[in-house]
Amino acid sequence: MSEQINSADEAIDLAGGTTKVANRFGVDVRVVSNWRVRGFPPETYVAWQEILKEIDRTAPQSLWKQREMIAP
């Protein structure tokens, strides 16, 4: 069973660190450094799902500023 990650900071470290993640997303390392503090932009959700799958982890939707749907 996959272990859950609870912060963007933890996800970035497990994915290889700031530079590796920046290269993967084609962004400057300063952008990824901001993700460590602010969380991930919603548009990175799909790409991060692939990364999390590769490292056998899960993460709450709140890391992407998304709310989980709650059935009535």
C-alpha positions as CSV (number, residue, x, y, z in Angstrom):
1,M,0.0,0.0,0.0
2,S,1.2,3.5,-0.9
3,E,2.4,5.8,1.9
4,Q,0.8,9.2,2.0
5,I,2.9,12.4,1.6
6,N,1.6,15.3,3.6
7,S,3.5,18.3,2.1
8,A,4.7,19.6,-1.2
9,D,8.2,19.9,0.5
10,E,8.2,16.1,1.2
11,A,6.9,15.3,-2.3
12,I,9.7,17.3,-4.0
13,D,12.4,15.7,-1.8
14,L,11.1,12.2,-2.6
15,A,10.9,13.0,-6.3
16,G,14.6,13.8,-6.4
17,G,14.8,17.4,-5.1
18,T,14.3,20.9,-6.4
19,T,16.6,20.8,-9.4
20,K,15.3,17.4,-10.7
21,V,11.7,18.5,-10.3
22,A,12.3,21.8,-12.0
23,N,14.0,20.0,-14.9
24,R,11.0,17.6,-15.2
25,F,8.5,20.4,-15.3
26,G,10.7,22.7,-17.4
27,V,10.6,25.5,-14.8
28,D,13.2,27.5,-12.9
29,V,14.3,26.1,-9.5
30,R,12.8,29.2,-7.9
31,V,9.4,28.1,-9.0
32,V,9.8,24.7,-7.4
33,S,11.2,26.4,-4.2
34,N,7.9,28.4,-4.1
35,W,5.9,25.2,-4.4
36,R,7.6,23.9,-1.2
37,V,6.0,26.8,0.7
38,R,2.8,27.5,-1.2
39,G,1.8,24.0,-2.4
40,F,1.4,22.9,-6.0
41,P,-0.5,24.8,-8.7
42,P,-3.7,23.0,-9.7
43,E,-2.4,22.6,-13.3
44,T,0.4,20.3,-12.0
45,Y,-2.0,17.8,-10.5
46,V,-2.0,15.3,-13.4
47,A,1.8,15.3,-13.8
48,W,2.3,14.9,-10.0
49,Q,0.0,11.9,-10.0
50,E,2.4,10.2,-12.4
51,I,5.4,11.2,-10.2
52,L,3.7,9.9,-7.0
53,K,2.9,6.7,-8.8
54,E,6.5,6.3,-9.7
55,I,7.6,6.7,-6.1
56,D,4.7,4.6,-4.7
57,R,3.2,7.5,-2.7
58,T,-0.2,9.2,-2.5
59,A,-1.0,12.8,-1.5
60,P,-4.2,14.7,-0.5
61,Q,-5.8,16.9,-3.1
62,S,-5.3,19.9,-0.7
63,L,-1.6,20.1,-1.8
64,W,-3.0,21.4,-5.1
65,K,-5.5,23.8,-3.5
66,Q,-8.3,21.4,-4.4
67,R,-11.1,20.3,-2.1
68,E,-12.2,16.8,-1.9
69,M,-15.8,16.1,-2.9
70,I,-18.0,15.0,0.0
71,A,-21.1,13.0,-0.8
72,P,-24.3,14.5,0.7
